[in-house]
Amino acid sequence: MNHRDTENLTFELLETWATFNHYAKEAQQFKNPEDIHQARIRLRKLITFATLVGETDEPVYLIWRRLMRAFGEVRDLDVQLEQQSVTSPVEQLFAEHLALQLQGKRATLLETMHLLISSELDKSVRRFLAGPLTKRLKRMDENDLIHAAKKQFDKKAQKYEKVHHTEGQKRIQKMHELRLATKYYRYTLEYLRPYTTLPKSTVDRLKRVQTQLGQINDTYNRLERWRAFTPPDEYQLKRAEEVTRLEQALVTALDEFSLD
């Protein structure tokens, strides 16, 4: 990348880090689940670029990964509670079960943030973004970076499409891999496309794919949580019915998924 484009991109990444810190601070109050979501998106974008330039051994990258896991566990439960209807006794018990898990994951997230997020980390991240990462970007071509992300996306898409519909667990695994590759490609494009001639429609398509895969993943997570849920004996039949319903919903969502 040329000097000016690299400077602009570095500034964007520094802004991404600053925005993460804003949402992370707000998230500690747990007043709005969107704070968790937005903080996690910023971490994903930073992780994407560290991975793109091959700086995955950096201490700040490893810290981002730890934070990502902690934010992700809370975000997953937030989504499940938001989407969980409570129209029956067994659904009420399940919602209470999720709420108890969320309480524990929030405590873990707070502990992780207090342990890892500091003024020293802020300085380290800024040095990393303006130093090693910027130097790597200057030696790379933006189109080559986009091509590498696209290649990974295409590879995961092909592997997913080759999985037979009867291979349930393998199909889920390939769906997860494709979902991560979609995010990786999308965020690469969002940051680098302004320095190329690529059309915005490519990003829009990836957003649609990511939304579909996110909905499928939410259904899968809900199914797995219902499978692990053990209500009193009098509600076991209702639990089994909900598991069956979610299994059918998951198969339908996977069948209807399209990369077009």
TAQUI-V836300 format. One record per pair of residues at least 24 apart in sequence whose C-alpha atoms are under 10 Angstrom apart, sorted by the first residue. I is the first residue (numbers start at 1). J is the second residue. Records with the same first field share a line. If there is no record, write none. Layout:
I->J  J
This chain:
1->134  136  137  138  139  140  141  142  143  192  195
2->137  138  139  140  141  142  195
3->134  137  138
4->138
5->137  138  142  192  194  195
6->130  133  134  135  136  137  138  139  140  142  192  195
7->130  134  137  138
8->195
9->129  134  137  191  192  194  195
10->126  129  130  131  133  134  137
11->129  130
12->191
13->42  45  46  49  126  129  130  191
14->46  125  126  127  128  129  130
15->42
16->41  42  43  45  46
17->42  43  45  46  122  125  126  129
18->42  122  126
19->43
20->46
21->117  122
24->71  110  113  117
25->113  117
27->71  106  109  110
28->106  107  109  110  113  114
29->110
30->106
32->78
33->74  75  77  78  79  82
34->75  78
35->75
36->71  72  74  75  78
37->71  72  74  75  76  78  79
38->75
39->67  68  71  72
40->64  67  68  69  70  71  72  75
41->68  71  72  183  187
42->68
43->67  68  71
44->68  180  183  184  187
45->183  184  186  187  188  190  191
46->129  187
47->184
48->149  183  184  185  186  187  188
49->129  133  137  145  184  187  188  191
50->128  129  132  133  136
51->184
52->133  136  137  145  146  148  149  184  188
53->132  133  134  135  136  137  139  140  145
54->133  136
55->128  132  133  136
58->125  128  132
59->121  124  125  128
60->116  121  122  124  125  126  128  129
61->125  128
63->112  116  117  121  125
64->116  117  125
66->109  112  113  116
67->109  112  113  116  117
68->109
69->109  112
70->105  106  107  108  109  110  111  112  113
71->105  106  108  109  110  112  113
72->105  109
73->101  102  105  106  108  109
74->101  102  103  104  105  106  107  108  109
75->102  105  106
76->102  217  218  221  222
77->101  102  103  105  106  218  221  222  225
78->102
79->218  221  222
80->218  219  221  222  225
81->222
83->218  219  222
84->222
88->238
89->235  238
90->231  232  234  235  236  237  238  239  242
91->226  231  235  238  239  242
93->229  230  231  232  235
94->225  226  229  230  231  239
97->225  229  230  231
98->225  229
142->188  189  191  192  193  194  195  196
143->189  192  193  195  196  197  198
145->185  188  189  192
146->184  185  186  187  188  189  191  192  193  196
147->185  188  189
148->185  188
149->181  182  183  184  185  186  187  188  189
150->181  182  184  185  186  188  189
151->181  185
152->178  181  182  184  185
153->177  178  179  180  181  182  183  184  185  186
154->178  181  182  185
155->181
156->180  181  182
157->181  182  259
161->258  259
165->251  254  255
166->251
168->251
171->254
172->216  217  220  250  254
175->213  214  216  217  254
176->213  214  216  217
178->209  210  213
179->209  210  211  212  213  214  216  217
180->210  213
181->210
182->206  207  209  210  213
183->207  209  210
186->210
205->259  260
206->259  260
208->258  259  260
209->257  258  259  260
210->259
212->253  254  256  257  258  259
213->253  254  257  258  259
215->250  253
216->249  250  251  252  253  254  257
217->250  253  254
218->250
219->246  247  249  250  251  253
220->246  247  249  250  251  253
221->246
222->246  247  250
223->247  249  250
